[in-house]
Amino acid sequence: MMDETEFWGLVDSAREAADGDPEDQSDLLVEQLSRLDPDAVLDFARHFEARSDRAYRWDVWGAAWVLLGGVSDDAFEAFRYWLIGQGREIFEGTLHDPDALAELLEDFDDQVDGDCEDLGYAADEAYERLTGAPLPELGLPPTPREPVGEPLDFESEAVLAERYPRLWERFRA
């Protein structure tokens, strides 16, 4: 059974080997997972999906909106995958205080960062390589239909600047 430390270790080692490039990180993670047994890949997939669901919150979506200058439903999913790929400290720090991303991110290039849909499918790809079969259901509760928390008016710059003063100052001002 893969524990949380092992999960984050795989995420971190792929990110470090990819020198921060999200697409390379996805490819390297598939390679790492393909060296494990199928049950470990399933465990990794459960950890990943559970974290994506934990980040499915209005306040995290608002932070992504400020960072990227607007984020659709699909782009928010890819943002959550990217956020997990940044490692435990940035992920947990963001959930604790989404505006803290302003300090947690050393470098941020909105052409490359903030989006990594492929990372969300690394376990699927590795599992299929190992077994020849698609990743089965993970037995997790379904993702909520709506993000958790209070919705924000993403179209209002005043609301976003007030709710995320540090992010706004660094990325939009």
N, C-alpha and C positions, 0 to 999 in steps of 0.2 A: 504494500500500500504506500503510495507516494505521499509524503507529507508536504506541508506548506514550504518548508525550507528547501526541499528538493525541487519543488515547482519553481520557486523564485531563482534557484541556482541555474536551472536550465534556461530560464528567460534571460538572466543576467549574462551567462556565458555566451549565448547567441548574440545578444546586443553588443557585448564587448568585442567579440570576434568580427562583427559586421561594422565595427567602428561607427556605430550609431545610425547606419543606413537601414531604414525599416524594411525595405524589400529584401536586402541581403540577410537581415535578421530572420525573416520568415523562412528563407531557403535553408539557412543554417539550423534553425530550430527543427525543420522537417528532417534534416540529416541526423541531428542528435536524437530525436524521438524514434527514428527508424532503427536505431541501434538498441532500443529498449524492447521489452516484450510487450505484446498487445495489451495486457492488463495495465501495465504502467502507462501506456499511451492513453488508455481510457481514464485512468486516474488524472493524468495531466489535463485531458479534455474537461473533466468535471471541475477541476480547480479553475481552469481558464473561464469556463462558462459561468461559474458561480461568481467570479470577480467581475465579469462583464455585467452580470445582472446587478451586482452591488453598486456599480457605477451608473446604473440606469436611473439617474436622478435629474430633476430639473436644474438644480444648482450646478451640477457638473456640465450639463448641456449648455447652460449660460456661459460658463467659463470657456467651453469649446467655441461657442459663438463669438466671444470676444477675441479669442486667439486667432480664429480662422476667418473672421468677418462674415459669419453666417454658416449654418450647419443644418442640412436636411436630416430626416430620420436615418437614412442609410449612411450618411456621412457621420452622424453621431455614433452609430454602431462601429464604424471604422476608427473613429476617434477613441472609443473605449478600448478597442483592441490595441491601438497604438499606445494608449495610456498604460495598459498592462505591460506592454513591451518595454516601457521605461523603467520598470523594476519596482520593487516593493516600496522603497522610500518615497518615490514620486507618486506612485499609485495611492498609497495610504495617506500621504500628506495631502493629496488632492481631495480625497474623500473627507478628510478632517476639515479642510478649509480650501474650497476650490480656488479662491483668490490667491492662495499661496503658490499656485503654479507660476506666478510672476517671479518668485524667488527660487522655486525648485528647478526650473528649466534654465540651464546655463545658456545654451544656444537654442534658438528655435527659428527654423526656416519654413514659413508657411507653404512653400512649394514642395517640401519633402516631408516635413514633420506634421503630426496631428492626424495622420491618415495611414492606416495599415490594415486594410481588409484582409490581406493574405495571412497575416498573423493569426487571425481567428479560425483559419482553416488548416493550420499546420498539423494539428493532431489528426484531422480527417485524412489528410494526404499520407501521413506516416502510417496510420492504421491500415489504410488501403494497400500501401506498399508491403506491409508485413503480412497481411492476411488475404489480400485479394478481394476483400469484402468492404462495403462502406461501414463507416463508424456507426455502431448501433445507438439506440436511444440511451441517454446517460442516466436516466432515472432521477433527474433533477426537477424541481417545481418549474412550471412554465414561466418565462419572462413575463413580468406584469404588462398589461396592455398599455398602461400609461406610466411615465416616469414617476418615481417617488418624490414627494414633497410638493411645494407650492409652485405652480407654473409662473413663469416670468414673461414679461412682454419683451421678447427679443428684438422687436422692431423699434423699441424706444432706447435711443442712445443714453438718455438721462437715467433710465432705470438701470441699464447695464453699467454705466460709469459709477453709479452710486453703490450697486451691489458688488462690483469687482473693481475697486479703486486702483489697486496695484496692477492688475492685468490691463486695465484701461490705460493707465499712465504709460506702461511699457509698450503695449502693442497697438493702441489706437490713437493716443493723444498726439 
